[in-house]
Amino acid sequence: MGGQPLYLAPRLESRLRSLLHSPDLLHTLTDALGSPLHVVVPDQLADNLRQFRSVYDTHHLAGQVFLAHKANRSSALLRRLAATDAGVDVASLGELQHALGAGLTPDRITATGPKNPDFLWLAARTSVTVSLDTRGELEQLATLVRKHDLPRSRVLLRLSGFEASGVRVLTRRSRFGTAVGESAPLLDAVERHADVLDLIGVAYHLDTTSLTEKAIALEGCLRVLEECRSRGLRPRALDVGGGFGVDYLADGGQWERYTTGLTEAVLGMRPPLTYGGHGYGLRNEAGTLRGTLGLYPAHRPVAGARYLDELLAHPAASLGGRPLAALLLEHLYDLHTEPGRALLDQCGVTLTKVLEVREPEDGGPLHIRLAAKADDVALEDHGVLMDPVAVPREQETTDGAGPVAAHLFGSLCLESDLITRRTVFLPHRPAPGDLLAFANTAGYCMDFHATRAQHQPAARKVAAWQEGERWRWCLDDQYWPTTPVGGAQ
Ligand SMILES: Cc1ncc(COP(=O)(O)O)c(C=O)c1O
């Protein structure tokens, strides 16, 4: 098999663990609805939301948690969200329509991202808060409101390009938001259009795992809010966007061993750990390791609500060193968050059926072909490395021969259709008809990248929930909070 197996076992909380220990249900579902199949678990979303809320409570902060809808198209998840008190962040006309149709009232919706005129019109028409990226967008919205005689629009100003005072620490570049250095002309425009625009606050979203960068952005926003107040404006919210992250792996030691092993493999010190010797951004230049590891830090002990907690406790270096939460509280600013991936942590799995298990001629890792395309299980697209969980069709089919190394191929007639480029280690050799279940795919890995290439269907989606010990399910589209007996709480 080529060395000790390097497992990357997924972190499974009780709901997903119970679901993956229900082989009859999972095989019945894929027999009926095909492979791949996404299963979402809406009740987990409500639990995750409670964890975010408890961080608000710890810091005595008011405000709203908005699920970043883009992370999953599911109706069931959105309708379950509507049954809580949370909001949603929509980034397209379709997402806005979906949110309104799921029962989220406009006061619980924020429109972000690039906006076409139709999206902007519907947001303004329904009095959804609009997070404005640029001065141009601000002018466009003001014109639209006047022209169509729409209600005064509630707006946030999204900012970017923050800089720590004193030290040269910059937040990463973003093509979204207005550079904080350009906020003065932006505020002039807000004042000019005060009859049609109501500035409720400022926002940022940084695509980084760095707490320091986010703290710098939050401080920068606090300063701009002060500037607003000194102009007589009355902003009341600070939106810190998303990016709280997920801890995908059960065991940090496995992650350490894998990344060390990958480095050694790239340097030729051990056999490759990937298909074709792919280095995930690392390369060997005459015996020296170059490049940077382009992988999601799959083991993240501080992720999700805990990450928000640490951000809020972070001292504001340029504002007297007090915790950021204390500064928000002092001004009675509402805290808005837009978690996507983190709110969908443990909210679903993707099931794929094994079609073929073949020993390649060169005697290397097994070739396992799955009834799924790489874009149906987009973990690799997001740089998330995590083992699938085998769900055998027949319990007794395991050959007792122990672990195998394998490469997982998709069903497209394309060399690059690899479910993952990593050599995956499985505790047993699977058989055709078995399922490989990819855990924790609800955040971005179900439908964000899905195609219908080669007339192959995109995966169907079902929603599942527990009634006592028993799992129940329905098609994603059929789920409403009234569906589970007793309704969602
Ligand atoms: C404006 C905005 N808010 C929130 C998010 C959600 O980010 P995450 O899923 O990392 O929490 C995104 C992601 O692209 C975003 O663009």
The ligand as an SDF file (V2000), in Angstrom:
LIG
                    3D

 16 16  0  0  0  0  0  0  0  0999 V2000
  -20.2540   39.7210    1.6540 C   0  0  0  0  0  0  0  0  0  0  0  0
  -20.0730   38.3210    2.1480 C   0  0  0  0  0  0  0  0  0  0  0  0
  -20.5590   38.0070    3.3640 N   0  0  0  0  0  0  0  0  0  0  0  0
  -20.4290   36.7520    3.8580 C   0  0  0  0  0  0  0  0  0  0  0  0
  -19.7970   35.7620    3.1320 C   0  0  0  0  0  0  0  0  0  0  0  0
  -19.7070   34.3750    3.7390 C   0  0  0  0  0  0  0  0  0  0  0  0
  -18.4100   33.9840    3.9740 O   0  0  0  0  0  0  0  0  0  0  0  0
  -18.1330   32.6050    4.7580 P   0  0  0  0  0  0  0  0  0  0  0  0
  -18.9080   31.5640    4.0660 O   0  0  0  0  0  0  0  0  0  0  0  0
  -16.6670   32.4160    4.6590 O   0  0  0  0  0  0  0  0  0  0  0  0
  -18.5990   32.8080    6.1700 O   0  0  0  0  0  0  0  0  0  0  0  0
  -19.2640   36.0470    1.8670 C   0  0  0  0  0  0  0  0  0  0  0  0
  -18.5800   35.0150    1.0980 C   0  0  0  0  0  0  0  0  0  0  0  0
  -18.1450   35.1660    0.0020 O   0  0  0  0  0  0  0  0  0  0  0  0
  -19.4200   37.3680    1.3610 C   0  0  0  0  0  0  0  0  0  0  0  0
  -18.9500   37.6890    0.1420 O   0  0  0  0  0  0  0  0  0  0  0  0
  1  2  1  0
  2  3  1  0
  2 15  2  0
  3  4  2  0
  4  5  1  0
  5  6  1  0
  5 12  2  0
  6  7  1  0
  7  8  1  0
  8  9  2  0
  8 10  1  0
  8 11  1  0
 12 13  1  0
 12 15  1  0
 13 14  2  0
 15 16  1  0
M  END
$$$$
